[in-house]
Amino acid sequence: MTTYTALPPERFEADRPHLRAVAYRMLGSLGEAEDAVQETWLRAARADVGDVDNLSGWLTTVVGRVCLNMLRSRRTRPEVPLDARVSEPAAGTAEGGDPEEEALLADSVGVALLVVLDRLAPAERLAFVLHDLFAVPFDTIAPMIERTPATTRQLASRARRRVRGGAPAAVADRARQRRVADAFLAATRGGDFEALLALLHPDVVLTADRFVVPTPEPVTVGGARAVAEGAMAATGRARFTGLALLDGRVGLAMAPHGRLRLVLLFTLAEGAVTRIDVVADRERLDGIEVAVLDTVGAEAVGAGPADTAAVSAED
């Protein structure tokens, strides 16, 4: 007589935080990640796990398959006006999930990493996330994407190069850029007008394309006080914003649900910000190379501890 062994609910609940972490990195959206974990439970509850030696590993592959199917079935999401997405923290999101919790998750994982992952093909994303971030062997991942282990390794390697970006700038320049961008974000999030003002050159110029501000022509603002006041008015946007490498220099990327929507590019002179270019034009955004900041020593920014260690690992 065949014995059927069901997965105890409490055993699944013990793995839920891990499964949600996998799903969030695969999908970039808290609401979709929760849906993926729920679908994983429905599948696991129907399965006979009597012969499964490593339940945590098995559940990881199940949630990976669910997320892969969700990525492959995604259609292009309709563009929503920028202000409608992020201007009101209490308004919720079209993707589902709690906005504040999602903002905290984005911070812990790294906005830059989520943006780069969003630009990967589904198979590349699965190979990189499962292997580099969660140490799943290529032999286990390969059948999930119907590739050989060698090809799966190549997919992860290609994704890793995208995450790391191109040739690094000089260490001193990178560190200076990072300090300014980090301080700008902290001052904006904290509503610290004087701290923000101290970063700006008296004659700083800010430009914003017509997709940032719904006007017929791009907007140009001059003077430190006017630029700082404008930044204070956009505090709500800072919730899903993080440091990133943008075409090789440190800037800020806003990416609700892991989808790049806006970047801030800084020009510095003598330690002060002399120019800020705010870009939301989809064609321009698609042309910007986004990468995670260096993950060594003082340059480590963007990914959480586990993600950082994995991203910096060699092939």
N, C-alpha and C positions, 0 to 999 in steps of 0.2 A: 504494500500500500504506500502510495506516494505521500510524503509529509509536506505540507505547505507552511512556510514560515513567513509571517507578515512583519513588516517593520513597525516596531512600537512607536507610537506618536512621540513619547518623551525622548526617544533616541533621535528622532528627526529634529525636535526642538533644540537639542543640544548642539546640533550642527547648523541651525538656522543662521546665526550671526556670520559664520564662515560662508555659507551659501549666498547670503545677501551681499557680502563683500565681493565675491566672485561676480555675481550678477551685476552689481553696480559698475564694476570696472569693465564688464563686457558691454553694458548698455548705456551707461552714462546718465541714467535717469533713475531716481529713487522709486518713482511709481512703477516703471517698467521692471525694475529689479524685484520689487515686491510681487508683481504678477508672475515673474519667472520662478521665484521661490515657491509660490503657491502651486504653480503647475508642476514643479518638481515634486512637491508633496503628493499631489494627485497621482502622479506616475509611480512614485515610490510606494504609495499605499496599496497599489494594485499588484506590485511585483512580489515574487518569491525571493526572499533574500537569504534563504537557508544556506546557499553555497557561497555567499559573499563574505570573503575574509576581511576586507577593509571597507567597512560601511562608509566612512568619511570620504575615502577616495572614490567609491562608487557614486555617492551622492554628488560629488564634485563633477564627475563626468556627466551625470544626468542633467545638472543645472547648466553645464557647458553646452550640451546638445540643445536644450530648451532656448538658451540665449542665442545660439547660432541660428536656429530656425527663426527666431524673432528678428535678428539682424537681416537675414536673407529676405524676409517677407516685408521688411520696411519699405514704405513708399516715401517719396520725397515729402517731407513735412511742409505744409503751407507756411509761407512767411507771414509772421504776425508783426505789426508795428513794434519797434523796439520798446517804446514806453509801456505798451500793453503787457509786455512780458515781465518786466522787473520793477516798474515804478512803485507799485504798492505791495509791500511785504505781506499784508494780510489777505491779499486777493486770491491766494492759491495759485496753482499752475495748471496749464493745459495738460501737463504730463502726469498729474496726480502726485501724491506725496506731500509731505509738509515742507514748505519753502525754507524755513529756518533750519530744519534738520538736513535738507538737501544742501544748503549752503555750507553747513559744517562738514558734511561728507566731501563736498568738492574741495574744501580747504585741506582736509586730511589726506586726500588722494593726490591733490595737485591739479589745478585748473589746466595747466599746460599739458599734463599727461592725458587728461580727459579729451582735450582738443585733438592731440595727436592720435589717440586711439580712435576717435570718431572719424578720422580721415583714412583709417586702414580698411582694407577689404575684410569681410567677415572671417575668412579663414586665417588671415594674418593676425587679426585681433585675437582670435581664439588661441592660436599657437603662442603668441606673445604673452597674453594674460595668464593662461594656465601654466605655461612653462616658466616664464621669467618672474612672475609675481606670486605664483602658488606652487612652484616646484613639481608640477605634474610631468612625468617623463614623456618624451616624444613618442615612444612606443604606444603609450596610452592615448595620446592626442590624435595620432595619425589616422586610426579608423574612423574617428568622429568627422573628419573632413575628407575622408576617402583619398588619402595621400599616403605615400611611403614615409617612414620615419625620417629619412634623409631629406625629402622635400619639405616635410614639416619643420625640420630644423632650419632650412633655408628661409622659409616664411617667417619664422621667429627672428632670424638674423636680420632679414630685410626690415622688419618692423622695428627692431632694436636700433638700426641705423637711423630710421625716421625719428625715433624718440630722442636720440642723441643730437641730431642735427648736423650741420656742416662744421667746417673748421672753426675752432674757438677764437674769439677775440683775445687780445692781450689781457693777461690776468688783472693788471691794474685797472684797465678800462672797464672790464666786466664787473669788477668789485665796485667801482665808482657808480656805474650804471645801476647796479643792484641796490646799493644803498639809497640812491635817490628814488628809484621806483618803489622800493619797500616803504620808505618814509612817506611818499606821496599817497600810497594806498592806505597806510595806517592813519594818516591825518584825515583823509577823506572818510574812511569808515568811522573814525572817532569824532568827526565833526570839529576837528581842531583847526580853526581858521588861521591862527597865528603860526602854527607849525607848518601849515601848507604855504603860507605867505613867505616863510623863511626859505623855502626851497626854490622860489621863483626869482628869476632876474627881474628887475624893475620894468624892463621893456619886453618881457616875455610875450610871445604871440601864440595863440591857440587857433587852430583851424579845425573845423568839423564839417564833414561832407553832408550832403542833403539827406542821407539816410540816417544820420545821427539825430539831426533836428529837422523836422518836416517843413523845410522851406525850399523855395524854388532854386536857390543858389546856396553854395557852401557858406558857412558862417565863419567869420574871422573876428576874434576878440583880442584886444591888445591891452597890456598893462597887468601887473601882478595882482592888484586888488580885484579887477574885473574877472580875471581868469580864476582866481581862488573862489570868488563868489559863485561862479558857474560850476566849479567842482563841488562846492558844498550843496548846490541845488540838485546834484546827481548822486547823492549819497546812497540812494536805494540801489543803484546799479553796482555799487561796490561789493554787494553781498556775494555775487557769483564771479568776482574778479580775482585774478591771481597773477603772480609774476611768471613770465615766459620769455623764451628766446624768440624774437621776431626778426627774421632775416639776419640772424647773427648778433643782434643787440638786445639788451634787456629792456622789456617794456611790460605793459599790462594787457591781459586778455580777459574779456568778459565772455563767459561761456555757460549760460544756464542750461542744465541738462547735458553738459558736455558738448554743446553745439556752439562753435565760435560765432559770436554776433558783433563784437566790437573790439578794437585794439587801440591802445594809446602808445604812440611812439614819441620818445623824448629826445631832444637835442640838448646837449650840455655844453657849457663853456665856463671854465674857471669854477667848477663845482656848483653852478646854478643852472636851472632849467631855462633855456632861452626860447624853446619852441616845443609845442605839443601838437601832434597831428592825431586827431581822433577819426578813425576809419570804421565805417560800417557797411560800405559798399561791398556787396557780395562778390563781385568780380575781383576787386582789390584784395579782399580777405582770402579768396581762394588762391591768389598768387603769392601770399606771404608764407614763407617757410616757418612753421611753428615747431619748437623743440623744447624739451625739458632742460632747465638750467643744469649746469655742471653739478654732479652729485658727490663731489669730493671736498672735504674740509669746509671752509667758510662759504664755499659756493653752493653748498647743498640746499636747494630750495625747490619746492614744487611738489615732490612726491612724499608720501608718508614714509616712515622708517622702513617698513617691509618693501614697499614699492621702490624706494631709493636704492636699497641694497641690490635688488634684482635688476633694476635698470642699468646699474653700473657694472654688472657682471659681464664677463667676457663670453664669447660664443662657446 
